[in-house]
């Protein structure tokens, strides 16, 4: 089974050595790609001497281009930076693609991106793109890049229903997407049904399952809230039981690792040839999973 990973750009101030150490523990598994996420810059309110506050744009993370450059300076690996509509004009997108191209990067994940904190709905940047299919089309017109897009086995939280969400996914594929990576899920039957519905809707590109090992009991609450996904009752029960032991943190961690390992084995048994693992900057459970497949 081929594997790819997703890493989050580190907060400004992390050393290059720390970043490369994380990546080094992943490249030993010969990944098909390492994805670098991209988050919109957020606004913060800075106090002024007169007691008022000024709203300023905060850039707290290294850019995907910086992360790709650092990794490529040491490792021969296919880097796939995320490219988002939010916070970028069309000219910004072109500039980013120029930067990626100069690094030898030839693949991107084209995503709409999230809304700014405090906004209830996504607001496109003036002069930018409002939807991911528009971004995909722009990258395809430019040429030179393989394009991945996101899919949601349990539907995007803004979609009225799964069928409507798959129609939107079809628009991204028709605009030029080469493959789909799904949002994380913890029940493989959800993924299998999603693939069936996508194929019935005329989507023929590869659909790669995205998985994240649960690592804490708090994630049983945070992940559904943040990503609008379900935690299966069996997994939630195992996590609660593990949290009552003498070493609850480690016990819950093991439950999440074992569950994700079982997901990978089941996917392989069903003929799924690739999996995408969300690392969230942590690699201990990821490496344990891969060594036990």
C-alpha positions as CSV (number, residue, x, y, z in Angstrom):
1,X,0.0,0.0,0.0
2,X,1.4,3.4,-1.0
3,X,1.4,6.1,1.7
4,X,1.5,9.8,1.7
5,X,1.6,12.2,4.7
6,X,0.2,15.6,5.6
7,X,2.2,17.9,7.9
8,X,1.2,21.3,9.3
9,X,3.6,24.2,8.8
10,X,5.3,24.8,12.1
11,X,4.8,28.0,14.1
12,X,7.3,30.6,13.4
13,X,10.3,30.1,15.6
14,X,10.7,26.3,15.3
15,X,14.1,25.3,14.3
16,X,14.8,23.7,10.9
17,X,16.4,20.8,12.7
18,X,13.1,20.1,14.5
19,X,11.2,20.2,11.3
20,X,13.6,18.0,9.4
21,X,13.6,15.5,12.3
22,X,9.9,15.0,12.0
23,X,10.1,14.6,8.2
24,X,13.1,12.2,8.5
25,X,11.0,9.8,10.5
26,X,8.4,9.8,7.7
27,X,10.7,9.5,4.6
28,X,12.0,6.1,5.7
29,X,8.6,4.8,4.6
30,X,9.2,6.0,1.0
31,X,6.1,8.2,0.8
32,X,4.5,9.0,-2.5
33,X,4.2,12.6,-1.3
34,X,4.3,14.8,1.7
35,X,1.6,17.5,1.8
36,X,2.1,20.8,3.5
37,X,-1.1,22.5,4.7
38,X,-1.9,26.1,4.3
39,X,-3.9,28.2,6.7
40,X,-5.2,31.7,6.2
41,X,-3.5,34.5,8.1
42,X,-5.6,35.5,11.1
43,X,-6.3,38.9,12.5
44,X,-5.4,39.8,16.1
45,X,-6.2,42.9,18.1
46,X,-3.1,44.7,19.4
47,X,-3.5,47.1,22.4
48,X,-2.4,50.7,21.7
49,X,-1.0,53.2,24.2
50,X,-4.3,55.1,24.3
51,X,-6.2,52.0,25.5
52,X,-7.8,51.3,22.1
53,X,-7.0,48.3,19.9
54,X,-5.7,48.0,16.4
55,X,-6.7,45.1,14.1
56,X,-3.5,43.6,12.5
57,X,-2.9,40.7,10.3
58,X,-0.9,38.0,12.1
59,X,1.4,35.6,10.2
60,X,2.2,32.9,12.8
61,X,3.2,30.1,10.5
62,X,6.0,29.4,8.0
63,X,4.7,29.5,4.4
64,X,4.2,26.2,2.5
65,X,6.9,27.3,0.1
66,X,9.4,27.9,3.0
67,X,8.6,24.4,4.4
68,X,8.9,22.8,1.0
69,X,12.3,24.5,0.4
70,X,13.6,23.4,3.8
71,X,12.6,19.8,3.3
72,X,13.8,19.6,-0.3
73,X,17.2,20.9,0.8
74,X,17.7,17.5,2.6
75,X,15.3,14.9,1.3
76,X,14.4,13.7,-2.2
77,X,10.6,13.6,-1.8
78,X,7.6,14.7,-3.7
79,X,6.3,17.8,-2.0
80,X,2.6,18.8,-2.4
81,X,1.8,22.2,-0.9
82,X,-1.7,23.3,-0.3
83,X,-3.1,26.2,-2.4
84,X,-6.2,27.9,-1.0
85,X,-8.6,30.5,-2.3
86,X,-9.0,32.2,1.1
87,X,-6.7,35.2,1.5
88,X,-5.3,35.1,-2.0
89,X,-6.0,37.1,-5.1
90,X,-5.5,35.5,-8.6
91,X,-2.2,37.3,-8.8
92,X,-1.2,35.8,-5.4
93,X,-2.0,32.3,-6.7
94,X,0.2,32.9,-9.7
95,X,3.0,34.1,-7.5
96,X,2.8,31.1,-5.3
97,X,2.8,28.8,-8.3
98,X,5.9,30.6,-9.5
99,X,7.6,29.9,-6.2
100,X,6.6,26.3,-6.2
101,X,7.8,25.8,-9.8
102,X,11.2,27.3,-9.0
103,X,11.5,24.7,-6.2
104,X,10.8,21.9,-8.6
105,X,7.4,21.3,-7.1
106,X,5.0,20.0,-9.7
107,X,1.9,19.0,-7.6
108,X,-0.5,21.0,-5.5
109,X,-3.7,20.5,-3.5
110,X,-6.3,23.1,-4.6
111,X,-8.7,23.9,-1.8
112,X,-11.2,26.7,-1.1
113,X,-9.9,27.0,2.5
114,X,-11.7,28.0,5.7
115,X,-13.4,31.2,6.6
116,X,-11.6,33.7,8.8
117,X,-12.2,33.3,12.5
118,X,-15.3,35.1,13.5
119,X,-16.9,34.8,10.0
120,X,-19.9,32.5,9.8
121,X,-19.5,32.0,6.0
122,X,-16.6,32.0,3.7
123,X,-15.9,35.3,2.0
124,X,-13.8,35.2,-1.1
125,X,-10.9,37.6,-1.3
126,X,-11.5,40.5,-3.8
127,X,-9.8,39.6,-7.0
128,X,-9.5,36.0,-6.0
129,X,-11.5,32.8,-6.4
130,X,-14.7,31.9,-4.5
131,X,-14.8,28.2,-5.0
132,X,-12.2,25.4,-5.3
133,X,-13.3,24.5,-8.9
134,X,-12.4,28.0,-10.0
135,X,-9.0,27.6,-8.5
136,X,-8.5,24.2,-10.1
137,X,-9.4,25.6,-13.5
138,X,-6.9,28.4,-13.0
139,X,-4.1,26.0,-12.1
140,X,-5.0,23.7,-15.0
141,X,-5.0,26.6,-17.5
142,X,-1.6,27.6,-16.3
143,X,-0.3,24.0,-16.7
144,X,2.7,22.3,-15.2
145,X,1.1,21.0,-12.0
146,X,-0.7,17.8,-11.1
147,X,-3.8,18.8,-9.0
148,X,-5.4,17.2,-6.0
149,X,-8.7,18.2,-4.3
150,X,-10.5,17.4,-1.1
151,X,-13.5,15.1,-0.7
152,X,-15.8,14.6,2.2
153,X,-17.2,11.1,2.9
154,X,-19.5,12.5,5.5
155,X,-20.2,15.7,3.4
156,X,-18.8,19.2,3.8
157,X,-20.6,20.9,6.7
158,X,-21.9,23.6,4.4
159,X,-23.5,21.2,1.9
160,X,-27.2,20.4,2.1
161,X,-26.6,16.7,1.7
162,X,-24.0,14.2,0.5
163,X,-25.4,14.1,-3.0
164,X,-25.2,17.8,-3.4
165,X,-21.6,17.8,-2.0
166,X,-20.6,15.1,-4.5
167,X,-22.0,17.2,-7.4
168,X,-19.7,20.0,-6.2
169,X,-16.8,17.5,-6.1
170,X,-17.7,16.5,-9.7
171,X,-17.3,20.2,-10.7
172,X,-13.8,20.2,-9.2
173,X,-12.9,17.1,-11.2
174,X,-14.4,18.4,-14.4
175,X,-12.3,21.6,-13.9
176,X,-9.1,19.5,-14.0
177,X,-8.4,17.7,-10.7
178,X,-6.3,14.6,-11.1
179,X,-7.2,12.9,-7.8
180,X,-9.2,13.3,-4.5
181,X,-7.9,13.0,-1.0
182,X,-10.7,12.6,1.6
183,X,-11.3,14.2,4.9
184,X,-10.5,11.9,7.8
185,X,-13.0,9.2,8.8
186,X,-13.1,6.5,11.4
187,X,-15.6,4.1,9.8
188,X,-14.4,2.5,6.6
189,X,-17.9,1.7,5.5
190,X,-18.5,5.4,5.2
191,X,-15.6,5.6,2.7
192,X,-16.8,2.6,0.7
193,X,-20.3,4.1,0.3
194,X,-18.7,7.5,-0.6
195,X,-16.6,5.9,-3.4
196,X,-19.7,4.1,-4.8
197,X,-21.7,7.3,-4.9
198,X,-18.8,9.2,-6.5
199,X,-18.4,6.5,-9.2
200,X,-22.2,6.6,-9.8
201,X,-21.9,10.4,-10.3
202,X,-19.3,9.9,-13.0
203,X,-16.2,10.7,-10.9
204,X,-13.5,8.4,-12.2
205,X,-10.2,9.9,-10.8
206,X,-8.4,8.1,-7.9
207,X,-10.0,8.6,-4.5
208,X,-7.4,8.3,-1.7
209,X,-8.7,7.7,1.9
210,X,-7.4,10.2,4.5
211,X,-6.9,8.8,8.0
212,X,-5.8,10.2,11.3
213,X,-5.1,8.1,14.4
214,X,-7.1,9.3,17.4
215,X,-4.5,10.2,20.1
216,X,-6.5,11.6,23.1
217,X,-9.9,11.4,24.7
218,X,-10.4,15.1,24.1
219,X,-10.3,14.4,20.3
220,X,-13.5,12.5,20.5
221,X,-15.1,15.9,21.1
222,X,-12.8,18.2,19.2
223,X,-12.6,16.3,15.9
224,X,-16.4,16.1,15.4
225,X,-16.8,19.8,16.3
226,X,-13.9,20.9,14.1
227,X,-14.3,18.7,11.1
228,X,-18.0,17.7,11.2
229,X,-17.2,14.0,11.3
230,X,-18.5,11.1,13.4
231,X,-16.7,9.0,15.9
232,X,-18.1,5.4,15.8
233,X,-19.7,4.3,19.0
234,X,-17.4,1.3,19.3
235,X,-14.3,3.5,19.1
236,X,-15.7,6.1,21.5
237,X,-16.5,3.3,24.0
238,X,-13.0,1.8,23.8
239,X,-11.5,5.3,24.4
240,X,-13.7,5.9,27.4
241,X,-12.8,2.5,28.8
242,X,-9.1,3.1,28.2
243,X,-9.3,6.5,30.0
244,X,-10.3,4.8,33.2
245,X,-7.1,2.8,33.5
246,X,-3.9,3.5,35.5
247,X,-2.2,5.3,32.5
248,X,-5.2,6.8,30.6
249,X,-3.2,8.9,28.2
250,X,-1.1,6.1,26.9
251,X,-4.0,3.7,26.9
252,X,-6.1,6.0,24.8
253,X,-3.2,6.6,22.5
254,X,-2.8,2.9,21.9
255,X,-6.5,2.4,21.2
256,X,-6.4,5.2,18.5
257,X,-3.2,3.7,17.0
258,X,-4.7,0.2,16.9
259,X,-8.0,1.4,15.4
260,X,-6.2,3.2,12.6
261,X,-4.0,0.2,11.9
262,X,-7.1,-1.9,11.5
263,X,-8.6,0.7,9.2
264,X,-5.5,0.5,7.0
265,X,-5.5,-3.3,6.9
266,X,-9.2,-3.4,6.0
267,X,-8.7,-0.8,3.2
268,X,-5.9,-2.9,1.8
269,X,-8.1,-6.0,2.0
270,X,-10.7,-4.2,-0.1
271,X,-8.2,-3.4,-2.8
272,X,-7.4,0.2,-1.8
273,X,-3.9,0.8,-3.0
274,X,-3.0,4.1,-1.2
275,X,-3.7,5.9,2.1
276,X,-3.1,9.5,3.2
277,X,-2.2,10.0,6.9
278,X,-2.8,13.2,8.7
279,X,0.2,13.6,11.1
280,X,-0.7,16.9,12.9
281,X,3.1,17.2,13.4
282,X,3.3,14.0,15.5
283,X,4.9,10.9,14.1
284,X,5.1,8.2,16.9
285,X,1.7,6.7,16.2
286,X,2.1,7.1,12.4
287,X,5.3,5.1,12.4
288,X,3.9,2.5,14.7
289,X,0.9,2.0,12.3
290,X,3.1,1.6,9.2
291,X,5.5,-0.8,10.9
292,X,2.6,-3.0,11.9
293,X,0.9,-3.3,8.5
